[in-house]
Amino acid sequence: MASPFSYLIIGSGVFGASTAYHLSKSCPEASIAILDRSSSFPCYLAASHDFNKIIRADYGNAFYCELALEAPKYLADLNQH
């Protein structure tokens, strides 16, 4: 049986939502489904929902490492607003 969706994304946190957004921009003809464990958005159990954010700086690309190392100061600014 064929799937009615072109893409299935598991998790609607920051990465899942971002992936869906960028897929919709680059492939406007695609149908995209997002599955998450919660029926509410944002999911209160998600790692990106509260103040306990995890920032990984272990990337094979130096550019991404630098971005990850700069991220905490921007998250601190967001949490103050």
C-alpha positions as CSV (number, residue, x, y, z in Angstrom):
1,M,0.0,0.0,0.0
2,A,1.4,3.4,-1.0
3,S,1.7,6.1,1.6
4,P,-0.4,9.2,1.1
5,F,2.6,11.3,2.3
6,S,5.8,12.2,0.5
7,Y,7.6,12.7,3.9
8,L,7.0,11.5,7.4
9,I,8.7,13.4,10.2
10,I,8.9,11.9,13.6
11,G,8.8,14.6,16.3
12,S,7.4,18.1,16.1
13,G,10.1,19.8,18.2
14,V,12.5,22.4,16.8
15,F,14.2,20.0,14.4
16,G,11.0,18.3,13.2
17,A,9.2,21.6,12.7
18,S,12.2,23.1,11.0
19,T,12.6,20.1,8.7
20,A,8.9,20.3,7.8
21,Y,9.1,24.0,7.1
22,H,12.1,23.7,4.9
23,L,10.7,20.7,3.0
24,S,7.6,22.7,2.3
25,K,9.6,25.5,0.9
26,S,11.9,23.4,-1.2
27,C,9.3,20.8,-2.3
28,P,5.9,22.7,-2.4
29,E,4.3,19.8,-4.2
30,A,5.1,17.3,-1.4
31,S,2.7,16.2,1.3
32,I,4.3,16.2,4.7
33,A,3.1,14.5,7.9
34,I,4.5,15.1,11.4
35,L,4.0,12.6,14.2
36,D,4.6,13.4,17.8
37,R,3.9,11.8,21.1
38,S,1.8,14.7,22.3
39,S,-1.5,16.0,21.0
40,S,-0.6,19.6,22.1
41,F,1.9,21.9,20.4
42,P,4.5,22.5,21.7
43,C,4.9,19.3,23.5
44,Y,5.8,20.1,27.2
45,L,8.0,16.9,27.2
46,A,10.1,18.1,24.3
47,A,13.8,18.9,25.0
48,S,13.3,22.3,23.3
49,H,10.3,23.4,25.3
50,D,11.7,24.3,28.6
51,F,14.8,25.9,30.0
52,N,16.8,22.6,29.9
53,K,18.0,23.0,26.3
54,I,20.7,20.7,25.0
55,I,23.2,22.3,22.6
56,R,25.4,19.8,20.8
57,A,28.7,21.2,19.5
58,D,30.1,18.0,18.1
59,Y,29.8,18.4,14.3
60,G,32.1,17.3,11.5
61,N,31.8,20.8,10.0
62,A,33.6,23.7,11.8
63,F,30.9,26.2,10.8
64,Y,28.2,24.2,12.7
65,C,30.5,23.8,15.7
66,E,30.9,27.6,15.9
67,L,27.1,28.2,15.6
68,A,26.4,25.7,18.4
69,L,29.0,27.4,20.6
70,E,27.3,30.8,20.0
71,A,23.8,29.5,20.6
72,P,23.7,29.7,24.4
73,K,23.9,33.5,24.5
74,Y,21.0,33.8,22.1
75,L,18.9,31.3,24.1
76,A,19.6,33.3,27.2
77,D,18.3,36.4,25.4
78,L,15.2,34.6,24.4
79,N,14.5,33.3,27.9
80,Q,14.6,36.9,29.2
81,H,11.7,38.0,27.0
